[in-house]
Amino acid sequence: MDILKLNKIVLLFFILISCNNKDNNCETFVASGEGFMISFKNYSPKDNKKIKIFCNNKKIKWQQEKEIIHPYSQNYNIVVFGKIFLEDTLRIDIDNKKLKIYDFANIIEEGFDESHRKIKFCRYFKSKINNQETRDEGNNIILIDLKKY
């Protein structure tokens, strides 16, 4: 086997390993870096209160989730994108309220995919919001009751 073919095989091997290593991402990023939801209780966009989210003082992208159906569907739900490290701190500014979310932890769970094969997946498990511990409120959902904080 010539060296060029061997280099291509080794390169392909490393690409496959890095793309499929979700467990490693689970130890590094919140929800493996695949995004998670924040559900705001006692918030209405009609109040003209703007939501700004920062990660380590850099503004991050999010979008309103309109189609989600879960127990908190009456809440204002947003999806946070980007690779947020477990040791990062999120700051959420809503008018005069400032919330800090930190000390993130994930959990690896088993489930079944659409073809009924057993799979493992990583999701958000818990964090602290302004020094109060909070746990997952569904599937990758951080619930923030604005009357509480």
QUIGINOR-V471762 format. One line per field, one symbol per residue. ss: DSSP state (H for helix, E for strand, C for the rest). Layout:
ss = ???
This chain:
ss = CCHHHHHHHHHHHHHHHHHCCHHHHHCCEHHHHCCEEEEEECCCHHHCCCEEEEECCEECCEEECCCCCCCCCCCEEEEECCCCECCCCEEEEECCEEEEEEEEEEEEEEEECCCCCEEEEEEEEEEEECCEEEECCCCCEEEEECCCC
